[in-house]
Structure formats: structure tokens, C-alpha cells
């Protein structure tokens, strides 16, 4: 990422993203405008990439963001933008999902904590 076109934080994040892509895709180098999917990336590798990005940058990102920001440059901008959640924010999401599932089971007449016997046990 050319330093005159991005802020220093974007340059740092872009370097981390490029390093992660090189590791996961097993390629020697990645350019700022290289597309993850054009380099051989696929949806199964995205979870590995996402986990490493969260661990190394402290920024959480939804998997769908990789489809809307498939280049190092665009993903770095997205992570640096104010809209990117911190990793701690992302950890709250699964509990919310579990609550939604429990609420849905209750609406359907089932008990969210009583799944025994559901499959003929």
C-alpha cells in the first residue's frame, strides 16, 4: 500500500493482512490490489483468515466483509474505519444468537433448554 495514499494505520493493517493471506494461501507475496479469491482463496479458508485477523489486529470482521472487500487495500480500509468492531464486541454476538434461537423455540412451543427426546431418544 503506497504510503501517500493511506494513513499509517491502514499501511500497518494492510501489511498484517498480506502476511496472513501469504500464510493461508501459501503464496510468496500478495499485492495491495490482489483479490483473495483470484489468488485461490475460497470460503473454507476465510474462517482461518478471519481468526488470524482478529488475533493479530484486535478487530472483528464478519465473513461477508471479505466478499465486499476482497483486496488487501479495501479490507485494510474497512478494518481501520470507525465501523469495524473490536474483537470484544464480536464475542457478544454468539450469545445474542443463542438467545434468538431460544426465543424462536419458545415461539414454536418448545423449551429452549429441553432438547432431549427431540430425535426419538
Buried (B, 14 or more C-beta within 10 A) or exposed (E): BEEEEBEEEBBBBBBBBBBBBBEBBEBEEBEBEBEBBEBEBEEEBBEEBBEBBBEEBEBBBEEEBBEEBBBBBBBBBBBBEEEBBEBEEBEEEEEEEEEEEBEEBEEEEEEEEEEEEEEEE
